[in-house]
Amino acid sequence: MKNPWHNHTLARELDLGIAAVAEAGLLCRAVQDRIDPGALQKKDRSPVTVADFGSQALICRTLGEVFPDDPVIGEEDSAALREAGNETLAGWVVKHVTQHLPGHMAPDLDQVCAWIDRGNAKDYSPRFWTLDPIDGTKGFLRKQQYAISLALIIEGEIEAAIVGCPNLGESLTGDRGTGTLYAAIRGQGAWQLPLSGEGEPVRVHVSKQVDPTLIRFCESVEAAHSSHGDAARIAEHLAIAAEPARLDSQAKYAVVARGEAEAYLRLPRDAEYKEKIWDHAGGLLIVTEAGGKVTDIKGRELEFNHGHLLGKSMGVIVTNGLVHDAVIEAIRELGIGEF
C-alpha cells in the first residue's frame, strides 16, 4: 500500500526523513538500553552524548547524500569528540554509527564528525532542515520519553516534519512496543507509524474536548525550561481537575496530536530565554496538521525565519485548538510572562 502522501511534491523529502529518523531512533534505543541504572545519580551523561552525536550523524549523512545543498540547523557540533581525553567517547560514537549504516561502510572519526557538522548552520535560508537529534536528554537518561525531531522549512513555513518517539507506545500507559513515529506535510494531515517494523500510517487527530475544565495538560517532568508553578495557576484558574501528564521532549506534541491531552504549556521563566527552533518545528506541524493550534503565550504565531532562535516568541502554547483562546486568556488574566 502506498503512503497517503505518495503523490505530493515533498513525498521524497518526507519518506527520506522518516527513514533517517527511524534509523536514528534504533541507534538511540540501542544506546539507552545499555544505560547503567546508576548513570543519572552519577551524573554520567556519556550515553546520551553518544546517542546525540550518533543520531545527528546518521540523519545528516542521509540528508547530505540526497539533498546536498540543503543547510541543516542542528543542535550539535563535533568539537567535543576531537578533544583530548574523549577518545573513548568518540570511539563509541563511531561504533554505534557504523552499526546503523548500510552495507559495509566503515567510517572513521573524521567522516562521522563531518556528518555531524553538516548540522552546524545557524542562519536562516529559503530552504533548510532543522534537527534535534535527541530532545529530552533527562528523559533519555531516565529511560523514559525522548524524541528525535526533524523538519523542513521553506520560505519560513514548516512544510514537512517527522518526530520519532522511541519509547512512546500506542498509549501513554501502555508498553513502548516498537516505538512510534509521527509524520506530516503541511495541508496533508498528520500520521502515526511504528518507529520500526511493519505498519500502515494511521491518521491522528486532536481531542474534541471544548470544555476547558475537562482538559488535561502535558508538561515536562522537571521545571528546567517551563514554570510548573504558573501551569498550576492556570489549571486552578480554569478549574481543571485532571493531573498533568508529565513527560519529556516533543513526545508531548505527539500526545496532544493524538488526543491523549488537550494542551502543552511551555511557559517562560524569565524575559531573556529564547526558544530554539529545533525544539518545536517538528512537533508544531504534527499538532497543527492533527487539527490543533500552536502560538506563543501572547497568541502570536511562531516565526521560523530568524535563524536558530524563535525570534520574538515568548513561550509556547500547544492545544487542540478548541480550548486555545481560553488558555491564552487565562495567561493574560494571570499576568504570566509580564516580567
N, C-alpha and C positions, 0 to 999 in steps of 0.2 A: 504493500500500500504506500502511495506517495504521501509525503508530508503535506499538510494543508497549505503551506506557503510555497510549494514547489514551482509555481508559475511566476512568483514575484521577482522583481528585478534584483532584490537583495537576497534571494534564496541561497546563492552560493556563499555569501558572507555569513548568513545565519547557520547554514549547515557546517561550515568550517569552524565557526565559533563554538557550536555545540560539541563537535568532535574534540576540539582543543581543550575546552573547559572540562569535558568528561575525562579526558586523559589526565589532566592536571588533578582532578578530583580523586582519581585512583592513586596517583602518587601521594597525595595528601593523606588519604586513608591508610596507605601502607606505612607512612611515617608515623601517623597518630597512633596506629595500633601497637606500635613498639614503644610508646612513651612509658617510662618508669612512673608508677603511681606517685612517687615522691618528687617528681620533677618540679611541680608547681611550688611545693614547700621549699625546695632547694633553690628556687628561682633559676632553674635551668631552662633557658629559652632555646637551647640548641635545636630541639625537634621542630619547633615552629619556624625557626630560621631556615633549616634545611628545606622544609615544605614550602615556605615563602619563595625562596630563591628557585627551587625546582619547579614550582608551579609557573612562575613568571618566565623561566627559561623555555619550558615546553610550549606555552601559549605564544610567546613572542617568536619562537622559531617557526611555528606554523604560520602565523600571520606574515612573517617576513618572506617565507617561500612563495606565498600566493599573492600577497599584496605588498610588495617591497617598497612602494612609495608611500604607504600609509604610516604616519607617525603613531607612536603609542605613548600615551601619558600614563605611566605606571607608577607604582609606589616604591619599587626597589631599584637600587643600582648595585653593581657587583663589587664596589670598592672594598667592603669588609672581607670578601673572600680572598683578596690578594694580600691582606695584612699579615705580617709576621705573627706566628702563633696560631693562625687559623687554618693551618694545613689540614688538620683532621676534619674540620667542618667543611672545607672546600672539597675534600675527598668524598665525603658523604653526599654532598650535593651532586657532584659528577656521577657518582654511582647510581643514585636514585633517578636522575635524569636519563642516564643510559638505559636503565631497565624499562623505561617507558617510551623509548624511541623505536621506530620501525626498523626491521631488518637487522643488519649487523653494524649499525652506526656505533662508533666508539669515540665520542668527542673528548677532547682534553679540556683542561680548566679554561684555557683561553677561549675556546669555542663556546663553552657554556656561559662564560662571562659576557661574551659578545651578544649572545641571545638575550640574556638578562638586560643588557644595556640598550637593547632596542626599545625598551620601555622608559627611556630617560627623557623623553620630550616633556616640556613644561608649558610651552606656549600654545595658544590657540591656532588651529589650522582649519581650512574649509572642510577637510575630511580627516578624521583621526579616530583612533580607538582609545578607550580608557580602561585600565585594568587594575583590579585589586586582587592580587594572587591568593591572599588569604585575608579575608575580612573577619575579624573576631578572634584575635590571637589568644586571648584568655580563654575563650570557649574551646579553642583547639586544644590548649594545654590541659583543660579540664576533661577532655574527651567528650565535650558537649557540642553545641552548634557553632558552625563557622560557615563561610561561603566563599565562593570564587566568582567574581563579578567581572563581566566583560561587556562593553557597549560600544557601538559605532555611532559617532556623531558627525553629521553632515550639515554644514551651514548653521551650526548652533542648535540643531534639532537631534534628539536621540532617535535614531532610525531603526536600530536593531539592538537587542540585548539578550544576554544569556547569564543566568545566575545558577550556579551549581551549589547544591546543599548536600554534601556527602553524608551528613548524619541526620537529615530530616527525612522521615519516612512518610507514609501516606497520611498520618495524622500526628499531632503533637504528642499524643500519649502512646503512640504505637512504636513498634520496633523500627530502627532505621532502615532495615532491609538493604537494598542496593543503593539507597540514597535517591534524591530527586533532583531534577534539573528543570529550570523554567526558561522559556524562550518566547520572544515577542518581536514582531516587526510593527512599526507604527502603522496603525489603521487596520491591522490584521488580527488582533486579539492576542491573548496570552495562553501559553500551553505548558502543561506539565508532562515530563517524560522521566523514565528511570535514568539515573545517572549512569548506570551500566546495565548491560543485558538487553533483552528484547522488551519491547513495549511500545504501543502506539501513543502519539501525542493526545493528551486529553485537555480540552478547553477548560480554563479555570475562570471563575467569576467571584467577585467580592460578595460579601454578605449583603442581604437586602434589608437589614435592620435600619429602621428610620428613627427609633426612639433612643435618644442619647442616654437615657438612664439604663438601658439594657445592653449597652455596648461593652466590649472588652478591649482594654489597651494591650499593646505589646511594648515592652521596654527592655533595655539592656539589663543584664544580670547585675552589673556594677554601675555606679553613677559616675564613671570617668568622664564621659562626654555629654551627659544629659542629666538634668536635675530631677532626681526622683521626688524630691520634696515638692517641686512645682507640679509634677504629674499628679501627685496625691491631692494637691489643692484643686486641680482641675476636676479630678474624679469626684471629690466632695462637692464641688460647685455644681456639677451636673447630676449629682445624686446617683452615681454609678456604684452598683453593689458588687459587681464581679471583681475578683482579684486580677491584677495584671498578669499576663503571660510573660515571663522573664526568660529571654534567650538572647544570645549574642548574634551580631552580624546582620547582613542583609537577608538572612533567613526570616527576619521579621517582616520584610516586604512580601516574601512568599506566603507567609501565614495570613497576612491581610488579603493578598491577591486571591487566595483560595477560600476565603470566607471564614477562617477559624478565629479571627479577631477583626475588629472594625477600625482600629486606629493604632498607629505607631507614632509616638511623640519623641522627637529629639530636640529637647528644649535647651536653649543656650544657658551656660553657667556664667558667662561674662560677655561684655560687649566686643572683646577683641578676637575671640575664636572664630575662625572661618572654616566652613566645611570644605572637604576635598571632593572633587567631582567623582573620583573612583568609589567613594563610599556610598554614592546614591544613584548614579546614572543607570546602572543595570536594573536595580530594584524599582526605580521610578517608572520605567517603561513597562515593566511587568505588571505593576499595580494599575497604572492608568489604562493599559490595554485590557485588564480584567474588569474595568468599569469604575475604578477608584479615582482618587484625586490626590495630588501632592503639591504643596506650596511651602513657603516659609511661614513663620508664626504670624506674619502680617497679612497672610493671604496672597502673597506675590508668587508668581511662577518662578521656579528655579532657573537660573541662567547658566548655560554651558558654553559661553563664548568669551570667558575670561581666563583661559589657560587652566591650570590645575586647581584653582580655587572657585568656589561658587559665588563669585562676585559680591553683590550687595546683599545676598540672602542672610537671614538670621534664623538659625534653627531650621528644622524640617518637620512638617506635619503631614502624615500619611493617613488617609481614611478611605472608607468605602464610598466616599463622595456624598452619601446621603446625610451624614452627620457632620460633614466638614465645617459648614457655617457655624454650627453650634459649638464646636471645639474652638474655632478661631475666635468666636465671640466671648467664650469663657476666658480665653487667654487675654483678650483685650480688657475685659472687666476686672480681671485679677491683677492687671498691670505687669504681667510676666514679660520679661525682655525689656523693661523700661529701666535701664541701668543708669 
